[in-house]
Amino acid sequence: MDFTKITDQLLTLVTLYGTKLLLVIVTLIVGLWVIGQLIKFLSKLMNNRHVDRDVQPFLLSLISGLLRVLLLLSVASTLGLETTSFVAIIGAAGLAVGLALQGSLSNFAGGVLILIFKPFRVGDLISAQGFTGHVDSIQIFNTILVTPDNKTIILPNGPLSTAPIVNVSTRNLIRVDMTFAVGNGNDLAATRASVQKVINACPYAVKDREHDILVNHLNDNGVAYDVRVWTKPETYWETYYYVQENVAKQFRADGIVGQRNAILVQQA
């Protein structure tokens, strides 16, 4: 056996591939360290930005996985392996999965956006997609609303994240708009005073905000008043029904005559 020839071949292999192998090892070590530091930085950034803790682990795992795949492709390229086929396979698989789960992926992406940017929070009163209710939970694919009459509404996050949303709770105050109609024979000041008594006694009306009692329109049958009362979002309906009931009682007590065939309506 010609050991000299074998030694020469080994030296040749080491010369040809040793440098690449060393470069691969260094690339892997440095790359994994950089990925780890980047994930730590993103974790701190998410905490500082108050990103929901339920979504943080998923986002960090997703980013870490993508970076590791890119690192492996870089290592394969360094070794001289053909990476085009790997990229083609990954791309084809991703396209197939994306087409099959297009709706779910849209809802998933919408859920992530809602959790990150927080257009609303759990407990907020919102109107979206034609429904109004308090947010019971924000899930990855759906947001759960509970309506004032205790119905559960399940809204997909995809459309919810791209459509207009009315968040009633953002300002922590909401205005309850109502209309009352009385006959022409009633004194305007007396009618206003009667309504004001009810507002002053309402336990749900905020005390540091001016409430409105305005003449909406006049006709042959009487006068319509717009009554606007400020309250907390969670006591919207309590305020509405309290004022409706007690204005009727106060009108009777003060001798305010209602408009014949008048209907008390809520202004949208």
C-alpha positions in Angstrom: 0.0 0.0 0.0 1.3 3.4 -1.0 1.0 5.4 2.1 2.6 8.4 0.5 -0.1 8.5 -2.2 -2.9 8.2 0.4 -1.3 11.0 2.5 -1.0 13.2 -0.5 -4.7 12.6 -1.3 -5.7 13.4 2.3 -3.7 16.6 2.2 -5.3 17.5 -1.1 -8.8 16.9 0.4 -8.0 18.9 3.5 -6.6 21.7 1.4 -9.7 21.7 -0.9 -12.4 21.3 1.8 -10.8 22.0 5.1 -11.0 25.8 4.6 -14.6 25.5 3.5 -15.4 23.2 6.5 -13.8 25.6 8.9 -15.7 28.5 7.3 -18.9 26.6 7.6 -18.3 25.9 11.3 -17.5 29.5 12.0 -20.5 30.7 10.0 -22.8 28.4 12.0 -21.4 29.5 15.4 -21.5 33.2 14.6 -24.8 33.0 12.8 -26.5 31.2 15.7 -25.1 33.7 18.1 -26.3 36.6 16.0 -29.7 35.1 15.7 -29.9 34.6 19.5 -28.9 38.2 20.2 -31.4 39.4 17.6 -34.2 37.4 19.2 -33.3 38.8 22.7 -33.4 42.3 21.3 -36.8 41.8 19.6 -38.1 40.3 22.8 -37.1 43.4 24.8 -38.5 45.6 22.0 -41.8 43.8 22.2 -42.0 44.2 25.9 -41.2 47.9 25.7 -43.9 48.3 23.1 -46.3 46.4 25.2 -46.9 43.7 22.6 -49.3 41.1 23.9 -47.4 38.4 25.8 -49.6 35.7 24.2 -48.4 36.5 20.8 -44.7 37.2 21.6 -43.5 33.5 21.8 -45.1 32.7 18.4 -43.6 35.7 16.7 -40.2 35.1 18.1 -40.3 31.4 17.2 -41.4 32.3 13.7 -38.6 34.9 13.2 -36.0 32.5 14.7 -37.1 29.7 12.4 -36.9 31.8 9.3 -33.5 33.1 10.2 -32.2 29.6 10.9 -33.5 28.4 7.5 -31.7 31.3 5.8 -28.5 30.5 7.8 -28.7 26.8 6.6 -29.1 28.0 3.0 -26.1 30.2 3.4 -24.0 27.3 4.8 -25.1 25.0 1.9 -24.0 27.7 -0.5 -20.7 28.0 1.2 -20.1 24.2 0.8 -20.8 24.6 -2.9 -24.2 22.8 -2.8 -26.9 23.8 -5.2 -29.5 25.8 -3.2 -31.8 26.5 -6.1 -33.6 23.2 -5.7 -34.0 23.8 -2.0 -35.5 27.2 -2.6 -37.8 25.8 -5.3 -39.1 23.1 -3.0 -39.7 25.5 -0.1 -41.4 27.9 -2.4 -43.7 25.3 -3.9 -44.6 23.9 -0.5 -45.3 27.4 0.8 -47.5 28.2 -2.2 -49.5 25.0 -1.9 -50.1 25.5 1.8 -50.9 29.2 1.3 -53.5 28.4 -1.4 -55.1 25.7 0.8 -55.3 27.8 3.9 -55.7 31.3 2.3 -58.7 32.2 4.5 -57.2 30.9 7.7 -53.9 32.6 7.0 -55.7 35.9 6.4 -57.5 35.5 9.7 -54.3 34.5 11.5 -52.4 37.5 10.1 -55.3 39.8 11.1 -55.2 38.4 14.6 -51.5 39.1 14.9 -52.0 42.6 13.6 -54.8 43.2 16.1 -52.7 41.8 19.0 -49.7 44.0 18.0 -51.3 47.3 17.2 -54.3 47.0 19.6 -57.1 49.0 17.9 -59.2 47.6 20.7 -58.6 45.6 23.9 -60.6 43.0 25.9 -63.5 44.7 27.6 -63.8 47.6 25.0 -67.2 48.4 23.5 -66.8 48.4 19.7 -68.9 48.4 16.5 -67.5 46.4 13.6 -68.8 44.4 10.7 -72.4 45.5 11.5 -72.2 44.3 15.1 -71.9 46.1 18.4 -70.7 44.5 21.7 -68.0 44.3 24.3 -64.8 42.4 23.3 -64.8 39.2 25.3 -61.5 37.7 23.9 -59.1 38.3 21.0 -58.0 34.9 19.6 -55.6 34.2 16.8 -58.2 33.5 14.1 -61.3 35.2 15.6 -62.4 38.0 18.0 -65.4 37.2 20.3 -67.9 39.9 21.0 -70.7 39.8 23.6 -73.7 42.0 22.6 -75.8 44.0 25.2 -78.5 41.3 25.0 -75.8 38.6 25.8 -75.4 37.1 22.4 -72.0 35.9 21.3 -70.6 37.2 18.0 -67.6 35.5 16.4 -65.8 37.9 14.0 -63.0 36.6 11.7 -59.8 38.6 12.3 -58.9 39.0 8.6 -61.8 41.3 7.6 -61.8 42.8 11.1 -58.2 44.0 10.8 -58.8 45.8 7.5 -62.3 47.3 7.9 -63.4 50.4 9.9 -63.8 49.8 13.6 -65.7 52.2 16.0 -64.1 51.9 19.5 -66.5 53.5 21.9 -64.2 52.8 24.9 -61.1 54.7 23.7 -62.2 58.0 25.1 -63.8 56.4 28.2 -67.0 58.4 27.6 -70.0 57.9 25.3 -72.9 60.2 24.6 -76.4 58.8 24.8 -78.6 60.6 22.2 -82.4 60.6 22.7 -85.4 62.5 21.4 -88.5 63.5 23.3 -91.6 65.2 21.8 -94.0 67.3 23.8 -97.1 69.4 22.9 -97.0 73.0 21.7 -98.7 74.3 24.8 -95.7 73.5 27.1 -93.3 76.2 28.1 -89.8 75.6 26.6 -88.0 76.6 29.8 -90.2 74.4 31.9 -89.7 71.4 29.7 -86.0 71.9 29.7 -86.0 72.2 33.5 -88.0 69.0 33.8 -85.5 67.0 31.7 -82.6 68.6 33.5 -84.0 67.3 36.8 -83.8 63.8 35.5 -80.3 64.2 34.2 -79.1 65.7 37.5 -80.6 62.7 39.3 -79.3 60.1 36.9 -76.6 58.0 38.7 -74.9 57.1 35.5 -74.5 60.6 34.0 -71.0 62.0 34.5 -71.1 65.2 36.6 -68.1 67.1 35.0 -69.5 67.2 31.5 -72.2 69.5 30.1 -75.3 67.6 28.8 -77.5 69.0 26.0 -81.2 69.7 25.9 -81.8 71.2 22.4 -84.9 71.9 20.3 -84.7 69.7 17.3 -87.7 70.8 15.3 -91.2 72.3 15.6 -94.4 71.3 13.9 -98.1 71.7 14.2 -98.3 68.9 16.8 -95.5 69.9 19.1 -91.8 70.3 19.8 -89.1 67.7 19.6 -86.1 67.9 22.0 -82.7 66.3 21.5 -81.3 65.1 24.8 -77.6 64.2 24.9 -76.3 62.7 28.1 -72.6 61.7 28.7 -71.9 58.5 30.5 -69.3 55.6 30.7 -69.4 53.1 27.9 -70.3 50.3 30.2 -73.4 52.1 31.5 -74.7 53.2 28.1 -78.0 51.2 28.2 -78.5 51.9 31.9 -78.4 55.6 31.2 -80.7 55.3 28.2 -83.4 53.4 30.0 -83.1 55.5 33.2 -83.6 58.8 31.3 -86.4 57.4 29.2 -88.4 56.1 32.1 -87.8 59.0 34.5 -88.4 61.8 31.9 -91.9 60.2 31.4 -92.5 60.3 35.1 -91.1 63.8 35.5 -93.2 65.1 32.7 -96.3 63.8 34.5 -95.2 65.3 37.8 -94.5 68.7 36.3 -97.6 68.8 34.1 -95.7 68.6 30.8 -98.1 67.3 28.2 -96.7 65.0 25.6 -97.2 65.3 21.9 -100.1 63.2 20.7 -99.0 60.0 18.8 -95.4 61.0 19.5 -92.8 58.2 19.6 -89.7 58.5 21.7 -86.8 57.4 19.5 -83.1 57.0 20.0 -80.9 59.0 17.6 -78.3 56.8 16.0 
